[in-house]
Amino acid sequence: MATPQNPTHPSDVVRSLMTELGKGAFWAVLIRGILAVLFGILLFSAPAAMAVALGIWVGAWLVVDGFLEITHALHARRQNLSWGWELAAGIAYIIGGIVIMIVPLWFAVVGGTVILLMMASGMLIRGILSVASKSFKGWSKALGVLDIIFAVIMFIVVLSNPGAALLALVWIIAIYTIIFGIFLVIMAFVGRSQTKKAVGN
């Protein structure tokens, strides 16, 4: 039986696949980490501009979704199906989207305030349930008391100075994003190093 001129050993195929996979994973994770760090830096340097950009994006999405909703409603009307509420929803989406794009910073402030109030409400409810529950004792009840205290502080800060509370929230998100991005960059290089060792063995 003739021997192939260029035999391919199974281990060579495995090594090739590992190399290509390592390269792809490395660049994907590295770019993701760099983008996360850049986004965190942008949040730190220009939080108002980022809030405006977010508001404009949400407004544009609502406008597009509103037009699609109206198109669907008109299509349903031609087929003698229920269409009134869909048409009203589409018009409302478009109006809401235009308003948000006109005053995106106001939308960001209101939206952020609602999120913070929901967080404070969740902490308060959890704290009250922890303190009132008979199954929680010792440190669990102490943590419940801390939840209540921090929830009350959050309510006071948000209601008295929502701008400062939102700025603090943006900084927390920025710090988390930067740390997360740095971790991804480190993980990319560690992963590539391990892949090279595995291929070399």
CNS distance restraints for C-alpha pairs under 8 A (distance, minus, plus):
assign (resid   8 and name CA) (resid  12 and name CA) 6.82 0.50 0.50
assign (resid   8 and name CA) (resid  13 and name CA) 7.33 0.50 0.50
assign (resid   9 and name CA) (resid  13 and name CA) 6.77 0.50 0.50
assign (resid  10 and name CA) (resid  14 and name CA) 6.37 0.50 0.50
assign (resid  11 and name CA) (resid  15 and name CA) 6.10 0.50 0.50
assign (resid  12 and name CA) (resid  16 and name CA) 6.12 0.50 0.50
assign (resid  13 and name CA) (resid  17 and name CA) 6.23 0.50 0.50
assign (resid  14 and name CA) (resid  18 and name CA) 6.14 0.50 0.50
assign (resid  15 and name CA) (resid  19 and name CA) 6.08 0.50 0.50
assign (resid  15 and name CA) (resid 199 and name CA) 5.38 0.50 0.50
assign (resid  16 and name CA) (resid  20 and name CA) 6.27 0.50 0.50
assign (resid  17 and name CA) (resid  21 and name CA) 6.02 0.50 0.50
assign (resid  18 and name CA) (resid  22 and name CA) 5.89 0.50 0.50
assign (resid  18 and name CA) (resid 195 and name CA) 7.01 0.50 0.50
assign (resid  18 and name CA) (resid 199 and name CA) 6.87 0.50 0.50
assign (resid  19 and name CA) (resid  23 and name CA) 6.21 0.50 0.50
assign (resid  19 and name CA) (resid 195 and name CA) 6.98 0.50 0.50
assign (resid  19 and name CA) (resid 196 and name CA) 7.40 0.50 0.50
assign (resid  19 and name CA) (resid 199 and name CA) 6.90 0.50 0.50
assign (resid  20 and name CA) (resid  24 and name CA) 6.23 0.50 0.50
assign (resid  21 and name CA) (resid  25 and name CA) 6.02 0.50 0.50
assign (resid  22 and name CA) (resid  26 and name CA) 5.85 0.50 0.50
assign (resid  22 and name CA) (resid 191 and name CA) 7.37 0.50 0.50
assign (resid  22 and name CA) (resid 192 and name CA) 5.91 0.50 0.50
assign (resid  22 and name CA) (resid 195 and name CA) 5.94 0.50 0.50
assign (resid  23 and name CA) (resid  27 and name CA) 6.35 0.50 0.50
assign (resid  23 and name CA) (resid 192 and name CA) 7.18 0.50 0.50
assign (resid  24 and name CA) (resid  28 and name CA) 6.13 0.50 0.50
assign (resid  25 and name CA) (resid  29 and name CA) 5.97 0.50 0.50
assign (resid  25 and name CA) (resid 188 and name CA) 7.47 0.50 0.50
assign (resid  26 and name CA) (resid  30 and name CA) 5.88 0.50 0.50
assign (resid  26 and name CA) (resid 188 and name CA) 4.98 0.50 0.50
assign (resid  26 and name CA) (resid 189 and name CA) 6.93 0.50 0.50
assign (resid  26 and name CA) (resid 191 and name CA) 6.95 0.50 0.50
assign (resid  26 and name CA) (resid 192 and name CA) 6.04 0.50 0.50
assign (resid  27 and name CA) (resid  31 and name CA) 5.90 0.50 0.50
assign (resid  27 and name CA) (resid 188 and name CA) 7.50 0.50 0.50
assign (resid  28 and name CA) (resid  32 and name CA) 6.16 0.50 0.50
assign (resid  29 and name CA) (resid  33 and name CA) 6.11 0.50 0.50
assign (resid  29 and name CA) (resid 184 and name CA) 6.11 0.50 0.50
assign (resid  29 and name CA) (resid 185 and name CA) 6.79 0.50 0.50
assign (resid  29 and name CA) (resid 187 and name CA) 7.72 0.50 0.50
assign (resid  29 and name CA) (resid 188 and name CA) 5.58 0.50 0.50
assign (resid  30 and name CA) (resid  34 and name CA) 6.23 0.50 0.50
assign (resid  30 and name CA) (resid 184 and name CA) 6.47 0.50 0.50
assign (resid  30 and name CA) (resid 185 and name CA) 4.96 0.50 0.50
assign (resid  30 and name CA) (resid 188 and name CA) 5.49 0.50 0.50
assign (resid  30 and name CA) (resid 189 and name CA) 7.87 0.50 0.50
assign (resid  31 and name CA) (resid  35 and name CA) 6.09 0.50 0.50
assign (resid  31 and name CA) (resid 185 and name CA) 7.93 0.50 0.50
assign (resid  32 and name CA) (resid  36 and name CA) 6.18 0.50 0.50
assign (resid  32 and name CA) (resid 181 and name CA) 7.18 0.50 0.50
assign (resid  32 and name CA) (resid 184 and name CA) 7.26 0.50 0.50
assign (resid  33 and name CA) (resid  37 and name CA) 6.29 0.50 0.50
assign (resid  33 and name CA) (resid 180 and name CA) 7.23 0.50 0.50
assign (resid  33 and name CA) (resid 181 and name CA) 3.89 0.50 0.50
assign (resid  33 and name CA) (resid 182 and name CA) 6.12 0.50 0.50
assign (resid  33 and name CA) (resid 183 and name CA) 7.30 0.50 0.50
assign (resid  33 and name CA) (resid 184 and name CA) 4.77 0.50 0.50
assign (resid  33 and name CA) (resid 185 and name CA) 5.12 0.50 0.50
assign (resid  34 and name CA) (resid  38 and name CA) 6.20 0.50 0.50
assign (resid  34 and name CA) (resid 181 and name CA) 6.05 0.50 0.50
assign (resid  34 and name CA) (resid 182 and name CA) 7.49 0.50 0.50
assign (resid  34 and name CA) (resid 185 and name CA) 6.88 0.50 0.50
assign (resid  35 and name CA) (resid  39 and name CA) 6.03 0.50 0.50
assign (resid  35 and name CA) (resid 181 and name CA) 7.28 0.50 0.50
assign (resid  36 and name CA) (resid  40 and name CA) 6.21 0.50 0.50
assign (resid  36 and name CA) (resid 177 and name CA) 5.72 0.50 0.50
assign (resid  36 and name CA) (resid 178 and name CA) 6.14 0.50 0.50
assign (resid  36 and name CA) (resid 180 and name CA) 7.14 0.50 0.50
assign (resid  36 and name CA) (resid 181 and name CA) 4.74 0.50 0.50
assign (resid  37 and name CA) (resid  41 and name CA) 6.23 0.50 0.50
assign (resid  37 and name CA) (resid 177 and name CA) 6.28 0.50 0.50
assign (resid  37 and name CA) (resid 178 and name CA) 4.33 0.50 0.50
assign (resid  37 and name CA) (resid 179 and name CA) 7.49 0.50 0.50
assign (resid  37 and name CA) (resid 180 and name CA) 7.71 0.50 0.50
assign (resid  37 and name CA) (resid 181 and name CA) 4.94 0.50 0.50
assign (resid  37 and name CA) (resid 182 and name CA) 6.73 0.50 0.50
assign (resid  38 and name CA) (resid  42 and name CA) 6.16 0.50 0.50
assign (resid  38 and name CA) (resid 178 and name CA) 7.56 0.50 0.50
assign (resid  39 and name CA) (resid  43 and name CA) 6.23 0.50 0.50
assign (resid  39 and name CA) (resid 174 and name CA) 7.54 0.50 0.50
assign (resid  39 and name CA) (resid 177 and name CA) 7.29 0.50 0.50
assign (resid  39 and name CA) (resid 178 and name CA) 7.69 0.50 0.50
assign (resid  40 and name CA) (resid  44 and name CA) 6.34 0.50 0.50
assign (resid  40 and name CA) (resid 173 and name CA) 7.44 0.50 0.50
assign (resid  40 and name CA) (resid 174 and name CA) 4.21 0.50 0.50
assign (resid  40 and name CA) (resid 175 and name CA) 6.56 0.50 0.50
assign (resid  40 and name CA) (resid 176 and name CA) 7.81 0.50 0.50
assign (resid  40 and name CA) (resid 177 and name CA) 5.25 0.50 0.50
assign (resid  40 and name CA) (resid 178 and name CA) 5.11 0.50 0.50
assign (resid  41 and name CA) (resid  45 and name CA) 6.11 0.50 0.50
assign (resid  41 and name CA) (resid 174 and name CA) 6.83 0.50 0.50
assign (resid  41 and name CA) (resid 178 and name CA) 7.22 0.50 0.50
assign (resid  42 and name CA) (resid  46 and name CA) 5.68 0.50 0.50
assign (resid  42 and name CA) (resid  47 and name CA) 7.13 0.50 0.50
assign (resid  42 and name CA) (resid  50 and name CA) 7.39 0.50 0.50
assign (resid  43 and name CA) (resid  47 and name CA) 4.74 0.50 0.50
assign (resid  43 and name CA) (resid  50 and name CA) 6.44 0.50 0.50
assign (resid  43 and name CA) (resid 170 and name CA) 6.79 0.50 0.50
assign (resid  43 and name CA) (resid 171 and name CA) 7.22 0.50 0.50
assign (resid  43 and name CA) (resid 174 and name CA) 5.67 0.50 0.50
assign (resid  44 and name CA) (resid 170 and name CA) 7.69 0.50 0.50
assign (resid  44 and name CA) (resid 171 and name CA) 6.32 0.50 0.50
assign (resid  44 and name CA) (resid 174 and name CA) 6.24 0.50 0.50
assign (resid  46 and name CA) (resid  50 and name CA) 6.32 0.50 0.50
assign (resid  47 and name CA) (resid  51 and name CA) 6.13 0.50 0.50
assign (resid  47 and name CA) (resid 167 and name CA) 7.60 0.50 0.50
assign (resid  47 and name CA) (resid 170 and name CA) 6.98 0.50 0.50
assign (resid  48 and name CA) (resid  52 and name CA) 6.20 0.50 0.50
assign (resid  48 and name CA) (resid 105 and name CA) 7.13 0.50 0.50
assign (resid  49 and name CA) (resid  53 and name CA) 6.17 0.50 0.50
assign (resid  50 and name CA) (resid  54 and name CA) 6.14 0.50 0.50
assign (resid  51 and name CA) (resid  55 and name CA) 6.15 0.50 0.50
assign (resid  51 and name CA) (resid 104 and name CA) 7.22 0.50 0.50
assign (resid  51 and name CA) (resid 105 and name CA) 5.97 0.50 0.50
assign (resid  51 and name CA) (resid 108 and name CA) 5.76 0.50 0.50
assign (resid  52 and name CA) (resid  56 and name CA) 6.17 0.50 0.50
assign (resid  52 and name CA) (resid 104 and name CA) 4.99 0.50 0.50
assign (resid  52 and name CA) (resid 105 and name CA) 5.05 0.50 0.50
assign (resid  52 and name CA) (resid 108 and name CA) 7.27 0.50 0.50
assign (resid  53 and name CA) (resid  57 and name CA) 6.17 0.50 0.50
assign (resid  53 and name CA) (resid 104 and name CA) 7.55 0.50 0.50
assign (resid  54 and name CA) (resid  58 and name CA) 6.21 0.50 0.50
assign (resid  54 and name CA) (resid 104 and name CA) 7.52 0.50 0.50
assign (resid  54 and name CA) (resid 108 and name CA) 7.59 0.50 0.50
assign (resid  55 and name CA) (resid  59 and name CA) 6.05 0.50 0.50
assign (resid  55 and name CA) (resid 100 and name CA) 6.20 0.50 0.50
assign (resid  55 and name CA) (resid 101 and name CA) 6.30 0.50 0.50
assign (resid  55 and name CA) (resid 103 and name CA) 7.88 0.50 0.50
assign (resid  55 and name CA) (resid 104 and name CA) 4.27 0.50 0.50
assign (resid  55 and name CA) (resid 105 and name CA) 6.63 0.50 0.50
assign (resid  55 and name CA) (resid 107 and name CA) 6.32 0.50 0.50
assign (resid  55 and name CA) (resid 108 and name CA) 6.18 0.50 0.50
assign (resid  56 and name CA) (resid  60 and name CA) 6.06 0.50 0.50
assign (resid  56 and name CA) (resid 100 and name CA) 6.74 0.50 0.50
assign (resid  56 and name CA) (resid 101 and name CA) 4.69 0.50 0.50
assign (resid  56 and name CA) (resid 104 and name CA) 5.82 0.50 0.50
assign (resid  57 and name CA) (resid  61 and name CA) 6.17 0.50 0.50
assign (resid  57 and name CA) (resid 101 and name CA) 7.89 0.50 0.50
assign (resid  58 and name CA) (resid  62 and name CA) 6.25 0.50 0.50
assign (resid  58 and name CA) (resid  97 and name CA) 7.13 0.50 0.50
assign (resid  58 and name CA) (resid 100 and name CA) 7.58 0.50 0.50
assign (resid  58 and name CA) (resid 101 and name CA) 7.94 0.50 0.50
assign (resid  59 and name CA) (resid  63 and name CA) 6.30 0.50 0.50
assign (resid  59 and name CA) (resid  96 and name CA) 7.18 0.50 0.50
assign (resid  59 and name CA) (resid  97 and name CA) 3.81 0.50 0.50
assign (resid  59 and name CA) (resid  98 and name CA) 6.11 0.50 0.50
assign (resid  59 and name CA) (resid  99 and name CA) 7.50 0.50 0.50
assign (resid  59 and name CA) (resid 100 and name CA) 5.15 0.50 0.50
assign (resid  59 and name CA) (resid 101 and name CA) 5.10 0.50 0.50
assign (resid  59 and name CA) (resid 104 and name CA) 7.92 0.50 0.50
assign (resid  60 and name CA) (resid  64 and name CA) 6.27 0.50 0.50
assign (resid  60 and name CA) (resid  97 and name CA) 6.03 0.50 0.50
assign (resid  60 and name CA) (resid  98 and name CA) 7.53 0.50 0.50
assign (resid  60 and name CA) (resid 101 and name CA) 7.07 0.50 0.50
assign (resid  61 and name CA) (resid  65 and name CA) 6.04 0.50 0.50
assign (resid  61 and name CA) (resid  97 and name CA) 7.29 0.50 0.50
assign (resid  62 and name CA) (resid  66 and name CA) 5.87 0.50 0.50
assign (resid  62 and name CA) (resid  93 and name CA) 5.35 0.50 0.50
assign (resid  62 and name CA) (resid  94 and name CA) 6.08 0.50 0.50
assign (resid  62 and name CA) (resid  96 and name CA) 7.17 0.50 0.50
assign (resid  62 and name CA) (resid  97 and name CA) 4.87 0.50 0.50
assign (resid  63 and name CA) (resid  67 and name CA) 6.36 0.50 0.50
assign (resid  63 and name CA) (resid  93 and name CA) 6.02 0.50 0.50
assign (resid  63 and name CA) (resid  94 and name CA) 4.28 0.50 0.50
assign (resid  63 and name CA) (resid  95 and name CA) 7.53 0.50 0.50
assign (resid  63 and name CA) (resid  96 and name CA) 7.77 0.50 0.50
assign (resid  63 and name CA) (resid  97 and name CA) 5.09 0.50 0.50
assign (resid  63 and name CA) (resid  98 and name CA) 6.87 0.50 0.50
assign (resid  64 and name CA) (resid  68 and name CA) 6.36 0.50 0.50
assign (resid  64 and name CA) (resid  94 and name CA) 7.51 0.50 0.50
assign (resid  65 and name CA) (resid  69 and name CA) 6.09 0.50 0.50
assign (resid  65 and name CA) (resid  90 and name CA) 7.27 0.50 0.50
assign (resid  65 and name CA) (resid  93 and name CA) 7.07 0.50 0.50
assign (resid  65 and name CA) (resid  94 and name CA) 7.77 0.50 0.50
assign (resid  66 and name CA) (resid  70 and name CA) 6.22 0.50 0.50
assign (resid  66 and name CA) (resid  89 and name CA) 7.20 0.50 0.50
assign (resid  66 and name CA) (resid  90 and name CA) 3.96 0.50 0.50
assign (resid  66 and name CA) (resid  91 and name CA) 6.17 0.50 0.50
assign (resid  66 and name CA) (resid  92 and name CA) 7.35 0.50 0.50
assign (resid  66 and name CA) (resid  93 and name CA) 4.81 0.50 0.50
assign (resid  66 and name CA) (resid  94 and name CA) 5.06 0.50 0.50
assign (resid  67 and name CA) (resid  71 and name CA) 6.16 0.50 0.50
assign (resid  67 and name CA) (resid  90 and name CA) 6.20 0.50 0.50
assign (resid  67 and name CA) (resid  91 and name CA) 7.82 0.50 0.50
assign (resid  67 and name CA) (resid  94 and name CA) 7.11 0.50 0.50
assign (resid  68 and name CA) (resid  72 and name CA) 6.20 0.50 0.50
assign (resid  68 and name CA) (resid  90 and name CA) 7.43 0.50 0.50
assign (resid  69 and name CA) (resid  73 and name CA) 6.18 0.50 0.50
assign (resid  69 and name CA) (resid  86 and name CA) 6.27 0.50 0.50
assign (resid  69 and name CA) (resid  87 and name CA) 6.71 0.50 0.50
assign (resid  69 and name CA) (resid  89 and name CA) 7.25 0.50 0.50
assign (resid  69 and name CA) (resid  90 and name CA) 4.86 0.50 0.50
assign (resid  70 and name CA) (resid  74 and name CA) 6.19 0.50 0.50
assign (resid  70 and name CA) (resid  86 and name CA) 6.69 0.50 0.50
assign (resid  70 and name CA) (resid  87 and name CA) 5.02 0.50 0.50
assign (resid  70 and name CA) (resid  89 and name CA) 7.97 0.50 0.50
assign (resid  70 and name CA) (resid  90 and name CA) 5.07 0.50 0.50
assign (resid  70 and name CA) (resid  91 and name CA) 7.18 0.50 0.50
assign (resid  71 and name CA) (resid  75 and name CA) 6.20 0.50 0.50
assign (resid  72 and name CA) (resid  76 and name CA) 6.14 0.50 0.50
assign (resid  72 and name CA) (resid  86 and name CA) 7.65 0.50 0.50
assign (resid  73 and name CA) (resid  77 and name CA) 6.17 0.50 0.50
assign (resid  73 and name CA) (resid  82 and name CA) 7.95 0.50 0.50
assign (resid  73 and name CA) (resid  83 and name CA) 4.76 0.50 0.50
assign (resid  73 and name CA) (resid  84 and name CA) 7.19 0.50 0.50
assign (resid  73 and name CA) (resid  86 and name CA) 5.43 0.50 0.50
assign (resid  73 and name CA) (resid  87 and name CA) 5.38 0.50 0.50
assign (resid  74 and name CA) (resid  78 and name CA) 6.41 0.50 0.50
assign (resid  74 and name CA) (resid  83 and name CA) 6.98 0.50 0.50
assign (resid  74 and name CA) (resid  87 and name CA) 7.60 0.50 0.50
assign (resid  75 and name CA) (resid  79 and name CA) 6.60 0.50 0.50
assign (resid  76 and name CA) (resid  80 and name CA) 6.30 0.50 0.50
assign (resid  76 and name CA) (resid  81 and name CA) 5.01 0.50 0.50
assign (resid  76 and name CA) (resid  82 and name CA) 6.55 0.50 0.50
assign (resid  76 and name CA) (resid  83 and name CA) 5.73 0.50 0.50
assign (resid  77 and name CA) (resid  81 and name CA) 5.53 0.50 0.50
assign (resid  77 and name CA) (resid  82 and name CA) 6.77 0.50 0.50
assign (resid  77 and name CA) (resid  83 and name CA) 5.66 0.50 0.50
assign (resid  83 and name CA) (resid  87 and name CA) 6.18 0.50 0.50
assign (resid  84 and name CA) (resid  88 and name CA) 6.26 0.50 0.50
assign (resid  85 and name CA) (resid  89 and name CA) 6.04 0.50 0.50
assign (resid  86 and name CA) (resid  90 and name CA) 6.11 0.50 0.50
assign (resid  87 and name CA) (resid  91 and name CA) 6.26 0.50 0.50
assign (resid  88 and name CA) (resid  92 and name CA) 6.11 0.50 0.50
assign (resid  89 and name CA) (resid  93 and name CA) 6.08 0.50 0.50
assign (resid  90 and name CA) (resid  94 and name CA) 6.31 0.50 0.50
assign (resid  91 and name CA) (resid  95 and name CA) 6.21 0.50 0.50
assign (resid  92 and name CA) (resid  96 and name CA) 5.95 0.50 0.50
assign (resid  93 and name CA) (resid  97 and name CA) 5.91 0.50 0.50
assign (resid  94 and name CA) (resid  98 and name CA) 6.14 0.50 0.50
assign (resid  95 and name CA) (resid  99 and name CA) 6.23 0.50 0.50
assign (resid  96 and name CA) (resid 100 and name CA) 6.16 0.50 0.50
assign (resid  97 and name CA) (resid 101 and name CA) 6.19 0.50 0.50
assign (resid  98 and name CA) (resid 102 and name CA) 6.21 0.50 0.50
assign (resid  99 and name CA) (resid 103 and name CA) 6.29 0.50 0.50
assign (resid 100 and name CA) (resid 104 and name CA) 4.99 0.50 0.50
assign (resid 100 and name CA) (resid 106 and name CA) 7.87 0.50 0.50
assign (resid 100 and name CA) (resid 107 and name CA) 6.03 0.50 0.50
assign (resid 103 and name CA) (resid 107 and name CA) 6.57 0.50 0.50
assign (resid 104 and name CA) (resid 108 and name CA) 6.25 0.50 0.50
assign (resid 105 and name CA) (resid 109 and name CA) 6.21 0.50 0.50
assign (resid 106 and name CA) (resid 110 and name CA) 6.13 0.50 0.50
assign (resid 107 and name CA) (resid 111 and name CA) 5.83 0.50 0.50
assign (resid 108 and name CA) (resid 112 and name CA) 5.80 0.50 0.50
assign (resid 109 and name CA) (resid 113 and name CA) 5.99 0.50 0.50
assign (resid 109 and name CA) (resid 162 and name CA) 7.71 0.50 0.50
assign (resid 109 and name CA) (resid 163 and name CA) 7.33 0.50 0.50
assign (resid 109 and name CA) (resid 166 and name CA) 7.22 0.50 0.50
assign (resid 110 and name CA) (resid 114 and name CA) 6.22 0.50 0.50
assign (resid 111 and name CA) (resid 115 and name CA) 6.30 0.50 0.50
assign (resid 112 and name CA) (resid 116 and name CA) 6.21 0.50 0.50
assign (resid 112 and name CA) (resid 166 and name CA) 6.35 0.50 0.50
assign (resid 113 and name CA) (resid 117 and name CA) 6.13 0.50 0.50
assign (resid 113 and name CA) (resid 158 and name CA) 6.86 0.50 0.50
assign (resid 113 and name CA) (resid 162 and name CA) 6.45 0.50 0.50
assign (resid 113 and name CA) (resid 166 and name CA) 7.01 0.50 0.50
assign (resid 114 and name CA) (resid 118 and name CA) 6.13 0.50 0.50
assign (resid 115 and name CA) (resid 119 and name CA) 6.21 0.50 0.50
assign (resid 116 and name CA) (resid 120 and name CA) 6.16 0.50 0.50
assign (resid 116 and name CA) (resid 154 and name CA) 7.73 0.50 0.50
assign (resid 116 and name CA) (resid 158 and name CA) 7.28 0.50 0.50
assign (resid 117 and name CA) (resid 121 and name CA) 6.04 0.50 0.50
assign (resid 117 and name CA) (resid 154 and name CA) 7.73 0.50 0.50
assign (resid 117 and name CA) (resid 155 and name CA) 6.68 0.50 0.50
assign (resid 117 and name CA) (resid 158 and name CA) 7.34 0.50 0.50
assign (resid 118 and name CA) (resid 122 and name CA) 6.12 0.50 0.50
assign (resid 119 and name CA) (resid 123 and name CA) 6.27 0.50 0.50
assign (resid 120 and name CA) (resid 124 and name CA) 6.11 0.50 0.50
assign (resid 120 and name CA) (resid 150 and name CA) 7.81 0.50 0.50
assign (resid 120 and name CA) (resid 151 and name CA) 4.67 0.50 0.50
assign (resid 120 and name CA) (resid 152 and name CA) 7.42 0.50 0.50
assign (resid 120 and name CA) (resid 154 and name CA) 5.99 0.50 0.50
assign (resid 120 and name CA) (resid 155 and name CA) 6.42 0.50 0.50
assign (resid 121 and name CA) (resid 125 and name CA) 6.14 0.50 0.50
assign (resid 121 and name CA) (resid 151 and name CA) 6.86 0.50 0.50
assign (resid 122 and name CA) (resid 126 and name CA) 6.07 0.50 0.50
assign (resid 123 and name CA) (resid 127 and name CA) 6.00 0.50 0.50
assign (resid 123 and name CA) (resid 147 and name CA) 5.39 0.50 0.50
assign (resid 123 and name CA) (resid 148 and name CA) 6.59 0.50 0.50
assign (resid 123 and name CA) (resid 150 and name CA) 7.75 0.50 0.50
assign (resid 123 and name CA) (resid 151 and name CA) 5.64 0.50 0.50
assign (resid 124 and name CA) (resid 128 and name CA) 6.15 0.50 0.50
assign (resid 124 and name CA) (resid 147 and name CA) 6.08 0.50 0.50
assign (resid 124 and name CA) (resid 148 and name CA) 4.87 0.50 0.50
assign (resid 124 and name CA) (resid 151 and name CA) 5.30 0.50 0.50
assign (resid 124 and name CA) (resid 152 and name CA) 7.47 0.50 0.50
assign (resid 125 and name CA) (resid 129 and name CA) 6.12 0.50 0.50
assign (resid 125 and name CA) (resid 148 and name CA) 7.91 0.50 0.50
assign (resid 126 and name CA) (resid 130 and name CA) 6.07 0.50 0.50
assign (resid 126 and name CA) (resid 144 and name CA) 6.88 0.50 0.50
assign (resid 126 and name CA) (resid 147 and name CA) 7.13 0.50 0.50
assign (resid 127 and name CA) (resid 131 and name CA) 6.18 0.50 0.50
assign (resid 127 and name CA) (resid 143 and name CA) 7.34 0.50 0.50
assign (resid 127 and name CA) (resid 144 and name CA) 3.88 0.50 0.50
assign (resid 127 and name CA) (resid 145 and name CA) 5.92 0.50 0.50
assign (resid 127 and name CA) (resid 146 and name CA) 7.32 0.50 0.50
assign (resid 127 and name CA) (resid 147 and name CA) 4.88 0.50 0.50
assign (resid 127 and name CA) (resid 148 and name CA) 5.09 0.50 0.50
assign (resid 128 and name CA) (resid 132 and name CA) 6.00 0.50 0.50
assign (resid 128 and name CA) (resid 144 and name CA) 6.58 0.50 0.50
assign (resid 128 and name CA) (resid 145 and name CA) 7.69 0.50 0.50
assign (resid 128 and name CA) (resid 148 and name CA) 6.82 0.50 0.50
assign (resid 129 and name CA) (resid 133 and name CA) 5.75 0.50 0.50
assign (resid 129 and name CA) (resid 144 and name CA) 7.65 0.50 0.50
assign (resid 130 and name CA) (resid 136 and name CA) 6.21 0.50 0.50
assign (resid 130 and name CA) (resid 140 and name CA) 6.85 0.50 0.50
assign (resid 130 and name CA) (resid 141 and name CA) 5.79 0.50 0.50
assign (resid 130 and name CA) (resid 143 and name CA) 7.94 0.50 0.50
assign (resid 130 and name CA) (resid 144 and name CA) 5.06 0.50 0.50
assign (resid 131 and name CA) (resid 136 and name CA) 7.24 0.50 0.50
assign (resid 131 and name CA) (resid 140 and name CA) 7.99 0.50 0.50
assign (resid 131 and name CA) (resid 141 and name CA) 5.06 0.50 0.50
assign (resid 131 and name CA) (resid 142 and name CA) 7.92 0.50 0.50
assign (resid 131 and name CA) (resid 144 and name CA) 5.58 0.50 0.50
assign (resid 131 and name CA) (resid 145 and name CA) 6.78 0.50 0.50
assign (resid 136 and name CA) (resid 140 and name CA) 5.50 0.50 0.50
assign (resid 136 and name CA) (resid 141 and name CA) 5.99 0.50 0.50
assign (resid 137 and name CA) (resid 141 and name CA) 5.43 0.50 0.50
assign (resid 138 and name CA) (resid 142 and name CA) 6.45 0.50 0.50
assign (resid 139 and name CA) (resid 143 and name CA) 6.06 0.50 0.50
assign (resid 140 and name CA) (resid 144 and name CA) 6.27 0.50 0.50
assign (resid 141 and name CA) (resid 145 and name CA) 6.28 0.50 0.50
assign (resid 142 and name CA) (resid 146 and name CA) 6.33 0.50 0.50
assign (resid 143 and name CA) (resid 147 and name CA) 6.15 0.50 0.50
assign (resid 144 and name CA) (resid 148 and name CA) 6.36 0.50 0.50
assign (resid 145 and name CA) (resid 149 and name CA) 6.24 0.50 0.50
assign (resid 146 and name CA) (resid 150 and name CA) 6.07 0.50 0.50
assign (resid 147 and name CA) (resid 151 and name CA) 5.93 0.50 0.50
assign (resid 148 and name CA) (resid 152 and name CA) 6.18 0.50 0.50
assign (resid 149 and name CA) (resid 153 and name CA) 6.28 0.50 0.50
assign (resid 150 and name CA) (resid 154 and name CA) 6.03 0.50 0.50
assign (resid 151 and name CA) (resid 155 and name CA) 6.18 0.50 0.50
assign (resid 152 and name CA) (resid 156 and name CA) 6.24 0.50 0.50
assign (resid 153 and name CA) (resid 157 and name CA) 6.13 0.50 0.50
assign (resid 154 and name CA) (resid 158 and name CA) 5.90 0.50 0.50
assign (resid 155 and name CA) (resid 159 and name CA) 5.94 0.50 0.50
assign (resid 156 and name CA) (resid 160 and name CA) 5.84 0.50 0.50
assign (resid 157 and name CA) (resid 161 and name CA) 5.58 0.50 0.50
assign (resid 157 and name CA) (resid 162 and name CA) 6.77 0.50 0.50
assign (resid 157 and name CA) (resid 164 and name CA) 7.89 0.50 0.50
assign (resid 157 and name CA) (resid 165 and name CA) 6.37 0.50 0.50
assign (resid 158 and name CA) (resid 162 and name CA) 4.40 0.50 0.50
assign (resid 158 and name CA) (resid 163 and name CA) 7.86 0.50 0.50
assign (resid 158 and name CA) (resid 164 and name CA) 7.85 0.50 0.50
assign (resid 158 and name CA) (resid 165 and name CA) 5.61 0.50 0.50
assign (resid 161 and name CA) (resid 165 and name CA) 6.53 0.50 0.50
assign (resid 162 and name CA) (resid 166 and name CA) 6.03 0.50 0.50
assign (resid 163 and name CA) (resid 167 and name CA) 6.15 0.50 0.50
assign (resid 164 and name CA) (resid 168 and name CA) 6.18 0.50 0.50
assign (resid 165 and name CA) (resid 169 and name CA) 6.24 0.50 0.50
assign (resid 166 and name CA) (resid 170 and name CA) 6.14 0.50 0.50
assign (resid 167 and name CA) (resid 171 and name CA) 6.22 0.50 0.50
assign (resid 168 and name CA) (resid 172 and name CA) 6.22 0.50 0.50
assign (resid 169 and name CA) (resid 173 and name CA) 6.25 0.50 0.50
assign (resid 170 and name CA) (resid 174 and name CA) 6.03 0.50 0.50
assign (resid 171 and name CA) (resid 175 and name CA) 6.07 0.50 0.50
assign (resid 172 and name CA) (resid 176 and name CA) 6.16 0.50 0.50
assign (resid 173 and name CA) (resid 177 and name CA) 6.01 0.50 0.50
assign (resid 174 and name CA) (resid 178 and name CA) 6.16 0.50 0.50
assign (resid 175 and name CA) (resid 179 and name CA) 6.18 0.50 0.50
assign (resid 176 and name CA) (resid 180 and name CA) 5.95 0.50 0.50
assign (resid 177 and name CA) (resid 181 and name CA) 5.99 0.50 0.50
assign (resid 178 and name CA) (resid 182 and name CA) 6.16 0.50 0.50
assign (resid 179 and name CA) (resid 183 and name CA) 6.15 0.50 0.50
assign (resid 180 and name CA) (resid 184 and name CA) 6.30 0.50 0.50
assign (resid 181 and name CA) (resid 185 and name CA) 6.30 0.50 0.50
assign (resid 182 and name CA) (resid 186 and name CA) 6.23 0.50 0.50
assign (resid 183 and name CA) (resid 187 and name CA) 6.02 0.50 0.50
assign (resid 184 and name CA) (resid 188 and name CA) 6.07 0.50 0.50
assign (resid 185 and name CA) (resid 189 and name CA) 6.58 0.50 0.50
assign (resid 186 and name CA) (resid 190 and name CA) 6.15 0.50 0.50
assign (resid 187 and name CA) (resid 191 and name CA) 5.87 0.50 0.50
assign (resid 188 and name CA) (resid 192 and name CA) 6.19 0.50 0.50
assign (resid 189 and name CA) (resid 193 and name CA) 6.13 0.50 0.50
assign (resid 190 and name CA) (resid 194 and name CA) 6.20 0.50 0.50
assign (resid 191 and name CA) (resid 195 and name CA) 6.09 0.50 0.50
assign (resid 192 and name CA) (resid 196 and name CA) 6.19 0.50 0.50
assign (resid 193 and name CA) (resid 197 and name CA) 6.34 0.50 0.50
assign (resid 194 and name CA) (resid 198 and name CA) 6.14 0.50 0.50
assign (resid 195 and name CA) (resid 199 and name CA) 6.10 0.50 0.50
assign (resid 196 and name CA) (resid 200 and name CA) 5.96 0.50 0.50
assign (resid 197 and name CA) (resid 201 and name CA) 6.19 0.50 0.50
